[in-house]
Amino acid sequence: MSHRRHTVAVVAFDAVQLLDVTGPVEVFTTANRYGAHYDVRVVSPTGANVVTSSGLALGVNGPLSSLPRRIGTLVVPGRRDWRAAVGDTDLVESVADLAGRAVRVSSVCAGAFVLAATGLLDGRRAATHWELAPDLAVAFPEVRVESDPVFVRDGHVVTSAGVTAGIDLALSLVEEDCGAEAARSVARQLVVFMARPGGQAQFSARMVPGRPRHSAVRHVMDHVGSDPSAAHTLDSLAAVGGVSVRHLARLFRSEIGMSPGQYVDSIRTEAAQALLENGDGTVEEVAQQAGFGSSESLRRVFQHTLGVSPTEYRARFRSTAVSRRIVAA
């Protein structure tokens, strides 16, 4: 990074997610201790302080009009009620103007909706909070929404997943500007991952599809859910549904967007996650109890769907009660 000041403009507004703002700000300002030259400014449309989603008042450095003509990095945070943010035409127009003056544009969590409303994300890959990804895809069909990555870069636009993912995004920008060692120093100082292992899927709530219309699909889903570890073959599932194997596959694709086999794997994965979170069995025992048959099959599915191994998943999400029990033992 050159010694020229790099202006980072973070747009704040009422009901903004507090950590969407403070996470990136902390990363960029900490980077200044390791050779960066960021001029970080939190600004609001009028220059007035804002009240964040947590109810905490947040002071700002000034109005949007106080920013220099050239902006190095624009950061657009989000708010839980993304519809209200998108419906604020003054905010969307202001962000569109700032984006046109910025070398690099980024969003955190639901801030992607504001960027999408400006048209900047049309035809681009984009990320947002895993829970909001379907909403973004429906509200802005021209955006190529990716639900798993922690952050996505497409050209000069970088969008991140939910809340704390803004820290991951900011660290990646520090690395781009100042090199890996500076970013690593910031990560160490803030006690966060330099690069978070895995994607958003490991943080998602159980993504169980809604109740399908066709009775055959409902019967099969109930059957699998009642005993994930049973030997669920396509033939046996078709028999439960009272339809042919081919017809069952078509119904599953149209009703829940996956094959019967993929659905079985998803239910078994959920069962394994619960066992890892709340039990103390070995990975091999968890694999058997969840219906995977072997620890290798479980590892393969976890790496493919969650981006982490079962052991890594347990280390992050084990119930604190279980952890205390094991330590006490």
C-alpha positions as CSV (number, residue, x, y, z in Angstrom):
1,M,0.0,0.0,0.0
2,S,1.3,3.4,-0.9
3,H,1.7,6.1,1.8
4,R,-1.3,8.0,0.2
5,R,-4.3,7.9,2.5
6,H,-6.9,5.4,1.4
7,T,-10.4,6.6,2.4
8,V,-12.7,3.9,3.7
9,A,-16.3,5.2,3.8
10,V,-18.7,3.2,6.0
11,V,-22.3,4.2,5.5
12,A,-24.4,4.2,8.7
13,F,-28.1,4.6,9.0
14,D,-30.8,4.0,11.6
15,A,-31.4,0.3,12.5
16,V,-28.1,-0.7,10.8
17,Q,-26.5,-3.9,12.2
18,L,-24.0,-2.7,14.8
19,L,-21.3,-5.3,14.0
20,D,-21.7,-4.8,10.3
21,V,-20.2,-1.3,10.9
22,T,-17.8,-1.9,13.8
23,G,-16.3,-5.2,12.5
24,P,-14.8,-3.7,9.3
25,V,-13.9,-0.5,11.1
26,E,-11.9,-2.4,13.7
27,V,-10.0,-4.3,11.0
28,F,-9.1,-1.3,9.0
29,T,-8.1,0.9,12.0
30,T,-6.1,-2.0,13.5
31,A,-4.3,-2.4,10.1
32,N,-2.9,1.2,10.5
33,R,-0.8,-0.2,13.3
34,Y,0.9,-2.5,10.8
35,G,1.7,-0.1,8.0
36,A,-1.6,0.6,6.4
37,H,-2.8,4.2,5.7
38,Y,-6.6,3.9,6.0
39,D,-8.6,7.1,6.7
40,V,-11.8,5.4,8.1
41,R,-14.9,7.5,8.1
42,V,-18.3,6.4,9.4
43,V,-20.9,8.7,7.7
44,S,-24.6,9.0,7.8
45,P,-26.9,10.6,5.2
46,T,-27.4,13.8,7.2
47,G,-24.4,13.6,9.5
48,A,-26.6,12.8,12.5
49,N,-25.7,9.9,14.8
50,V,-27.7,6.8,14.3
51,V,-29.4,4.2,16.5
52,T,-28.3,0.7,15.5
53,S,-30.2,-2.6,15.5
54,S,-29.2,-3.3,19.1
55,G,-30.5,0.0,20.3
56,L,-27.0,1.4,20.8
57,A,-26.4,4.9,19.5
58,L,-23.5,5.2,17.1
59,G,-21.6,8.4,16.6
60,V,-20.5,9.2,13.0
61,N,-17.8,11.3,11.6
62,G,-20.1,13.5,9.5
63,P,-22.5,13.5,6.6
64,L,-22.0,11.7,3.2
65,S,-21.3,15.1,1.7
66,S,-18.1,15.4,3.9
67,L,-16.4,12.6,2.0
68,P,-13.7,13.4,-0.6
69,R,-14.6,13.1,-4.2
70,R,-12.5,10.0,-4.6
71,I,-13.2,7.1,-2.2
72,G,-10.9,4.1,-1.9
73,T,-13.3,1.6,-0.4
74,L,-17.0,2.0,0.2
75,V,-18.6,-0.3,2.8
76,V,-22.4,-0.7,2.9
77,P,-23.7,-2.5,6.0
78,G,-27.2,-3.9,6.3
79,R,-30.2,-3.9,8.5
80,R,-32.4,-6.8,9.5
81,D,-35.4,-5.3,7.7
82,W,-33.8,-5.1,4.3
83,R,-37.1,-4.1,2.7
84,A,-37.0,-0.9,4.7
85,A,-33.4,-0.2,3.6
86,V,-34.3,-0.8,-0.1
87,G,-37.4,1.3,0.3
88,D,-35.3,4.3,1.5
89,T,-34.8,5.9,-1.9
90,D,-32.5,8.6,-0.5
91,L,-30.2,6.0,0.9
92,V,-30.2,3.9,-2.3
93,E,-29.5,7.0,-4.4
94,S,-26.7,8.1,-2.1
95,V,-25.1,4.7,-2.1
96,A,-25.3,4.7,-5.9
97,D,-23.5,8.0,-6.1
98,L,-20.8,6.9,-3.6
99,A,-20.3,3.6,-5.5
100,G,-19.7,5.6,-8.7
101,R,-16.9,7.4,-6.9
102,A,-15.3,4.4,-5.2
103,V,-12.4,2.4,-6.4
104,R,-13.8,-0.6,-4.5
105,V,-17.3,-1.3,-3.3
106,S,-18.3,-3.7,-0.6
107,S,-21.3,-4.8,1.4
108,V,-21.8,-6.7,4.6
109,C,-24.7,-9.0,5.2
110,A,-28.0,-7.4,4.1
111,G,-26.1,-4.5,2.7
112,A,-26.1,-6.5,-0.5
113,F,-29.8,-5.6,-0.9
114,V,-28.9,-1.9,-1.0
115,L,-26.2,-2.5,-3.6
116,A,-28.6,-4.6,-5.6
117,A,-31.2,-1.9,-5.5
118,T,-28.7,0.5,-7.2
119,G,-28.3,-2.0,-10.0
120,L,-24.6,-2.5,-9.3
121,L,-25.0,-6.2,-8.6
122,D,-26.8,-7.0,-11.9
123,G,-25.0,-9.8,-13.6
124,R,-22.6,-10.2,-10.7
125,R,-22.0,-13.0,-8.2
126,A,-22.9,-11.9,-4.7
127,A,-23.2,-13.1,-1.2
128,T,-25.3,-12.2,1.8
129,H,-26.4,-13.9,5.1
130,W,-27.3,-17.5,4.4
131,E,-30.9,-16.9,5.7
132,L,-31.4,-13.9,3.3
133,A,-29.9,-15.5,0.2
134,P,-33.3,-16.8,-1.1
135,D,-34.8,-13.3,-0.6
136,L,-32.0,-11.6,-2.5
137,A,-32.4,-14.1,-5.4
138,V,-36.1,-13.5,-5.6
139,A,-36.1,-9.7,-5.1
140,F,-33.2,-9.2,-7.6
141,P,-33.2,-12.0,-10.1
142,E,-30.4,-10.4,-12.1
143,V,-28.0,-11.0,-9.3
144,R,-26.2,-14.3,-9.2
145,V,-26.6,-15.1,-5.5
146,E,-24.2,-17.6,-3.9
147,S,-25.4,-18.8,-0.5
148,D,-22.4,-20.6,0.9
149,P,-19.3,-18.3,0.4
150,V,-18.3,-16.1,3.3
151,F,-17.5,-13.4,0.8
152,V,-17.6,-13.1,-3.0
153,R,-15.5,-10.8,-5.2
154,D,-16.8,-9.9,-8.7
155,G,-14.7,-7.2,-10.4
156,H,-14.4,-4.3,-8.0
157,V,-17.4,-5.3,-6.0
158,V,-17.0,-7.5,-2.9
159,T,-20.1,-8.8,-0.9
160,S,-19.9,-10.7,2.3
161,A,-22.1,-13.0,4.3
162,G,-23.8,-12.2,7.6
163,V,-22.6,-9.9,10.4
164,T,-19.1,-11.2,11.5
165,A,-18.3,-12.1,7.9
166,G,-17.6,-8.3,7.4
167,I,-14.4,-9.0,9.4
168,D,-13.4,-11.7,7.0
169,L,-14.1,-9.4,4.1
170,A,-12.1,-6.5,5.6
171,L,-9.2,-8.8,6.3
172,S,-9.2,-9.9,2.7
173,L,-9.1,-6.2,1.6
174,V,-6.2,-5.5,4.0
175,E,-4.3,-8.4,2.5
176,E,-5.0,-7.1,-1.0
177,D,-3.7,-3.7,-0.1
178,C,-0.9,-4.4,2.3
179,G,0.0,-8.0,1.9
180,A,-0.6,-11.3,3.8
181,E,1.7,-10.5,6.8
182,A,-0.1,-7.3,7.6
183,A,-3.5,-9.0,7.4
184,R,-2.2,-11.9,9.5
185,S,-1.0,-9.5,12.2
186,V,-4.5,-7.9,12.3
187,A,-6.1,-11.3,12.5
188,R,-3.9,-12.2,15.4
189,Q,-4.5,-8.9,17.2
190,L,-8.3,-9.4,16.9
191,V,-8.1,-13.1,17.7
192,V,-10.0,-14.1,14.5
193,F,-9.3,-16.5,11.6
194,M,-7.1,-15.1,8.9
195,A,-9.3,-17.2,6.5
196,R,-12.3,-18.8,8.1
197,P,-12.4,-22.5,7.4
198,G,-15.5,-23.7,5.4
199,G,-18.4,-21.7,4.2
200,Q,-21.8,-20.5,5.6
201,A,-23.4,-23.9,5.4
202,Q,-21.8,-24.9,8.7
203,F,-23.6,-21.9,10.4
204,S,-27.0,-22.4,8.8
205,A,-30.0,-23.5,10.8
206,R,-31.5,-26.8,9.8
207,M,-32.6,-26.2,6.2
208,V,-35.6,-28.5,6.2
209,P,-37.7,-28.0,3.1
210,G,-41.3,-26.9,3.5
211,R,-44.1,-29.5,3.4
212,P,-44.5,-30.7,-0.2
213,R,-47.9,-30.9,-1.9
214,H,-47.6,-34.5,-3.1
215,S,-48.5,-37.2,-0.5
216,A,-45.8,-39.6,-1.8
217,V,-43.1,-37.1,-1.0
218,R,-44.5,-36.3,2.4
219,H,-44.6,-40.0,3.3
220,V,-41.0,-40.5,2.2
221,M,-39.8,-37.5,4.1
222,D,-41.6,-38.6,7.3
223,H,-40.2,-42.1,6.8
224,V,-36.6,-41.0,6.4
225,G,-36.9,-38.4,9.3
226,S,-38.2,-41.1,11.7
227,D,-35.1,-43.2,11.3
228,P,-32.2,-41.6,9.4
229,S,-29.9,-44.6,10.0
230,A,-32.1,-47.1,8.2
231,A,-31.1,-48.5,4.8
232,H,-33.0,-46.1,2.6
233,T,-32.6,-47.3,-1.0
234,L,-34.4,-45.8,-4.0
235,D,-36.5,-48.9,-4.3
236,S,-37.5,-48.9,-0.7
237,L,-38.3,-45.2,-0.7
238,A,-40.4,-45.6,-3.8
239,A,-42.3,-48.4,-2.2
240,V,-43.0,-46.2,0.8
241,G,-44.3,-43.5,-1.5
242,G,-46.3,-45.9,-3.6
243,V,-44.8,-44.7,-6.8
244,S,-42.1,-45.8,-9.2
245,V,-38.4,-44.9,-8.7
246,R,-38.5,-42.6,-11.7
247,H,-41.7,-40.8,-10.6
248,L,-40.4,-40.4,-7.1
249,A,-37.2,-38.8,-8.4
250,R,-39.2,-36.4,-10.5
251,L,-41.5,-35.5,-7.6
252,F,-38.5,-34.8,-5.3
253,R,-36.8,-32.6,-7.9
254,S,-40.0,-30.5,-8.5
255,E,-41.2,-30.4,-4.9
256,I,-38.0,-29.9,-2.8
257,G,-35.2,-29.3,-5.4
258,M,-33.1,-32.4,-4.7
259,S,-33.0,-36.1,-5.4
260,P,-34.3,-38.7,-2.9
261,G,-30.7,-39.7,-2.2
262,Q,-29.6,-36.1,-1.6
263,Y,-32.6,-35.7,0.8
264,V,-31.5,-38.8,2.8
265,D,-28.0,-37.4,3.0
266,S,-29.3,-34.1,4.2
267,I,-31.3,-35.7,7.0
268,R,-28.4,-37.9,8.0
269,T,-26.1,-34.8,8.0
270,E,-28.5,-33.0,10.3
271,A,-28.6,-36.0,12.6
272,A,-24.8,-36.1,12.6
273,Q,-24.6,-32.4,13.4
274,A,-26.9,-32.9,16.4
275,L,-24.9,-35.8,17.6
276,L,-21.6,-33.9,17.3
277,E,-23.1,-30.8,19.0
278,N,-24.7,-32.6,21.9
279,G,-23.0,-35.9,22.4
280,D,-19.5,-37.2,23.1
281,G,-19.4,-40.3,20.8
282,T,-16.5,-40.8,18.4
283,V,-16.8,-39.8,14.8
284,E,-17.1,-43.4,13.9
285,E,-20.0,-43.9,16.3
286,V,-21.7,-40.7,15.1
287,A,-21.4,-42.0,11.5
288,Q,-23.0,-45.3,12.4
289,Q,-25.8,-43.7,14.5
290,A,-26.6,-41.1,11.7
291,G,-26.7,-43.8,9.0
292,F,-23.5,-43.0,7.1
293,G,-22.0,-46.4,7.8
294,S,-18.4,-45.3,8.1
295,S,-16.5,-42.3,9.4
296,E,-15.0,-41.8,5.9
297,S,-18.5,-41.4,4.3
298,L,-19.4,-38.9,7.0
299,R,-16.2,-36.9,6.5
300,R,-16.7,-36.9,2.7
301,V,-20.3,-35.6,3.1
302,F,-19.3,-33.0,5.7
303,Q,-16.4,-31.7,3.5
304,H,-18.7,-31.5,0.5
305,T,-21.7,-29.9,2.1
306,L,-20.3,-27.9,5.1
307,G,-16.7,-27.4,4.0
308,V,-15.3,-28.7,7.3
309,S,-14.6,-32.1,8.8
310,P,-16.8,-33.6,11.5
311,T,-14.0,-33.0,14.1
312,E,-13.7,-29.4,13.1
313,Y,-17.5,-29.0,13.2
314,R,-17.6,-30.4,16.7
315,A,-14.8,-28.1,17.9
316,R,-16.9,-25.1,16.8
317,F,-20.4,-26.1,17.7
318,R,-20.2,-28.5,20.7
319,S,-22.7,-27.6,23.4
320,T,-20.9,-25.9,26.3
321,A,-22.6,-28.3,28.7
322,V,-21.0,-31.2,26.9
323,S,-17.6,-29.5,26.8
324,R,-17.8,-28.8,30.6
325,R,-18.8,-32.4,31.2
326,I,-15.8,-33.8,29.2
327,V,-13.3,-31.4,30.9
328,A,-14.7,-32.3,34.4
329,A,-14.3,-36.0,33.6
